[in-house]
């Protein structure tokens, strides 16, 4: 057997393992768990960190203000040093639309060792504690919620005894690059953090989606959130790990009516979104980087290469095994494309998308070692890993 044939066999074996043994990550049926409405609705404070978000607030903030929630709820927008009138616009939207009470506040520049977003979250939680809420909803400024979003989150948390209930917001998919890259972003996330494992008690797998995190206030204090994760690059995953480390119960699933309204029309925009935190995900470890590059190549790039090279004369067995691996790959991607209402002919293009993610990861490492520092919303951090995830 040729070396290429052995490598193709390894790729097919990897896909069989991913298909059956990685928490059925490819399925998209993990939605809010069964829930019943509580007899008494707990109080909730919604914390929205916002830095230069005037472009998206008109599509997102009114949806929070209009929440149909039977209990006491209040919204806190933390204007994190915006230069585009974010705070003033938030107040104007509140006057125009009414709904839940809104407080807009500014925390000032973050001290050393804090990312801007987490410093803003800390400020918002501090304001919320004066209301003594039982739950905190941490949501990004680009997230639009259905009118019953808060109600269903709280009901699910109470019914399931969860300390964190998080929904992966449905990202915008309109431009050509969004169609190619965005569904794969969620697919790869689920592959790294299978949702079924996250919700299982005793499982070490922990993750959340920063755009929509309902957090029990008592657990926030016990897990020292956000102070204990102030250095975190991927703050939503760090939050979930801190909660699990404190003995909490975490649930994460796909959203039905929680949507991101932030556009990523160009490849450059998506590239920045991924490369900002990709190397941090690997703990800035060059060995992990090499392993990740090799793994991505083996799993995603070998199957189409085997089909092409095998058909060109390397052997029918190589081509057939490569086609089988490619078919399994595409088949596992189909449910995510359906969730995003995208054409299924995009499934065989997953190797192309994976190659882009491979390059984004390498670029993230290059930027780290060049020591340029990380940037988020016009703010540059001295430490290259000190940048929040926008979930």
N, C-alpha and C positions, 0 to 999 in steps of 0.2 A: 504493500500500500504506500502511496506517495504521502509526503508530508502534508500537502494540501488536503488530501482526503482525510487524514487523521484530524487535522484542524477543523474540517467541516463536520466530522463526526462529533467532535467536542462541542461545536456550536449547536448542533441539533440536540445533543444531550443537555446542554445548558437551557435550551428553550423548553424541553420536556420538563426539566426541573422547575423552571419559572412558571410554566403553565399549571403545574399540579401542587407545588410545594412552597410557593411564595405567597401564601395567604389569599389565593385567588384574587390577586391585586387588580387584575384586568376587568373584573366585574364592576358594574356601576350601580349596583342595587343597594349600596349602603347609604341609606337616607335616614332622616330623623327616626329614632326608635319609637316603638309604641308608647303612647302617652295618654294621660287622662288629666283633665283640668283639676287643679287643687281646690280644696274647699276655701282656702284663703290665699289670695295672690300675694307673693312677697314683693317688697319694694326693690326697684332696680334703678341703677344709675348707668347711663350710657356715656362712655368716654371716647371722644373722637380726636385723636391727634391730627393736626392739619398744618402743613407748611406749604404755602403757595398753591392752594387748591381751589382758587376762584373759578377755574375752568370746569371743575367737576361738581362743585357743591350744589349748583342749582338742580342737578339731576339726582343727587344723593341725599342731602340734608332734609328736604321736605318729606322724604319717605320715612325718616326717623321721627320727625315731628308728628307725623300722621299715624303713629303706631296705635293700633286698637288694643290697648292693654288694660285689663280691668283693675290692676293694682296701681300703686303710686310709682311713677317713672319720671325721670328728668334727664335731660341731655346736657353734657358738658363738652363744648368744642374748645380745644386747647390750641390756640394760635401760636405755633412754634416759629416765631420770628419771620412771619410772612412779609413779603414786599409787594404783594399783588392785591391787598385789601381783603384777604380771606376773612379776617375777624369782622370787619364792617359788613361784608356780604352775608355772613352767617346771621348777624343781627337783623339785617334787612329781610332775609328769607323767613326768619321767625316772625317778624311783624306782618309780613305778607301772608304767610300760610297759617299762622297760629299753631295749635296743637300742644304737644308736650312743652313744659317749661324749658327754656334754653338759657344757659350761662356760657358766655364767651370769656376766656381768660388767657393770659400770656405768662409763661413761666420764666422768661428770660433765657439767656444763653446757658447751655448745659455746662456743668463743671467738668473738670478733667475726669476721664474714666467713664463718662456717660455718653451714650449715643443720643442724638437729638430726639428721636422718636420715643425712646424709653423714658427720657427725662420728661417729655410732654405727658406721657402716660402716667408717670409718677405724680406729676402736678395735678392731673385730672382725678386720679384716685384720691389724692389728698383732699380735694374739694368735695368729692363724692362722700367721703367718710363722715363729713359733717351731717349728712342726711341719714347715716346709719343704714345703708341698703344691705339686703341679704345677698344680692347678686350685682355683678358688674358686667356690662356688655362692652367689650373692647372691640371697636369696629373702625375700619379705615375710612378716610374722607371720600373715597371713590366708590364706596359700597352702597348700593340702593337695596332697601329691604321692602318686601311685601308688607302690607298693613298688619298681617298677623304674625310677622316674623318673631318679634319679641315674645309674644304669647306662646307660640309653639316651642321656642327654645326653652323657656322657663318650665313649661309643662313637661317637656322631655327630661330636663334635668331633675325635676322633683320626682317624676315617676321612676326614673332609672337610678336615682341616687348618685348622679354624676356631679363631680366637682367642676368639670369643664365639659361644655357641649360646644363644639366648633363645627362650622360648616365651611367647606371649600366653595367660596363664591364662584359662580359661573363667570368666567372671564369673557371679555368682549372678543368676538370672532367675526370680523367684517372684512378687513384688508386681506390681501393675498398672503402676506407674511404671517398675520395672525392665524389664518386658517392652517398654515403649514406648521407653525411652531406652538401655538397655545394649547391645543388639545394634548400634544405630546408632553408639554410641561406638566400637566396634571397627571398624565399617564406615568411619567418617570417618577413623579413625587409619590404616587401610590405604589410604585414598584419598590421604592426605598422604604416607605412607611405604609405597609399594607393596613388598610383601615380596619379590617377584621381583627388584626393583632392589637391595634391600639386600644380598642374597646374591651379587650379581654382582661379581666382581673388577673394579676400576677404576671402579665406580659411585660417585658422590658421595653418594647417598642412604644415610643411616645412621640407624638407630633400634634400640631394644631395648625389651623389656617388663620393667620393674623387678621384677615379682613372681617372675621365674625367669630368672636370667642366670648361665650357666656361663662363667667368665672364666679364661683361662690366666694364671697368676700372673706369669710373665715379661712378658706383655703389659701387665698391670696396672702393673708397675713402669716399663716403657718409656713407657706413655701417661700416667703420673703420676695414676693413679686410686687414691683419690678426690681427692687434693690439687688436681689440675689442674681439677677441675670443682666445687670446693667452693661456688661461688656459683650453681650451676645450679638453675633452677626445675624443669625437667623432667629429672631426673637420669639417667633411663635413656637418653633420646635423647642427652644430653651424653656419657654413657659411650661409646655406640656411635660418636659422632663422634670422640671422642678416640682410640679404638682405630683407626678408619679413618685418622685423621690421622697415626697412628704407623706406618701401613703394615699394619695388621692386617686380618684377614678376619672378617666378621660375618655371622651367619645369624639370621633371625627368622622364626618361623612360628606357626601356631595350635597350641594344645595339644589333646591327646586326653584325657589323664588328669592334668592339672594344673589345679586349680580354686581359685578364690577363694571363701572362706566368709564374707566380709564382707557383711552385708546393707545394702541401701540402700532401705528400705521406703518412704520419703517422697520427694516431688519435691525438698524442701529438701536432703536428703542428697545426691542426685545433682547438684543445682544447685551445691552447695559443691564437690563433687568436680571438676566441670568448670570453674567460674569461678575456682577457686584458681589455675589456671595458664594459662587461655586467653589472656589478654593478654600474658603472658610469651612464649607461643608466637609472638606477633606482634612480639616484641622491644620491646614497649611503644612501638610506632611508630603514631601516629594515622593516618598515610596507609595503612599496612597494615591498620589496623582498618577504615577506610572502604572499602578495596578488598575486604576479606573480607566485610563486610556486603553490599556490592553484588553480590559473586560468589555468596554464599549465596542472595540474593534472586533473582538471574537464574537460577541453576541449579535451585533447589528450590521457590521460591515462584511463579515466573512460570508454569510449566506448569499447575497447578490453577487459577490465576487466569485464564489464557487460556481454559481450558475453560469456566469459569463465565461470563466476560464474553462470550466468543464465542457461547455458547449463548443468552445474553440479548439478542443482537442485534448484536454487534460483527462478526460474520461467521463463516461456516462454516469458512473456511480457518484462522482463528485457533484455533477450537475443535479442529479436526482436528490441527493441528500441536502444540497444547498437549497433546492426548491422546497423541500419539506420544511426545513428550518425557516425559510422566508415565509412560507404559508402559515406556520404556527405564529410567527411574529405578527404578521398582518392580521390574523384572526383574533389575537388578543387585543389588537388596537381598535377593532371594529366597534366594540361597545362604547369606548370613549368618543369615537367619531359620532356615533348615534346620539350620545348624550349632548354633544355640542351641535347636533343637527347639521353635520357636515357630510359631503358626498363620500361614499365608501371607497372610491378609487384613490383616495388619499392614503389608504392603509398600506399599499405596497411601497409608498414613498417614505415610510418610517426610517429606513436606513439613511436617506438623505437628511432628514431632520436630525437623526442621531449624530451624523457627522458634524452638523452645525453645533450641536450641544458639546461634542467633543472639543471642537475648536474654541467655543466659549469658555470651557473649563480650562483649557491650556492658556487662553488669554488672561483669565482671572489670575492664574499663577504667575504669568509674566508681569502683570501689573503689580502684583504683590512684591515680587523680587526687585522690581524697579524702584520700589519705595515711594511711589507717587502719592500715596495716601488714597483714601477712599472718599468718594463724593456722594452726597445725597441731597437733592433739592438745593443745590448751590452751596452747600456747606461741606467743607473739606475737613477731614479728620486726620490728626497727626499719625494715629495708628492705622495701618492699612486694613485692619480687620474691624475697625470701629464704625460700622455702618449698619443701620437697621434694615430688616427685610420688610418689604411693603406688602407681603402676603398676597 
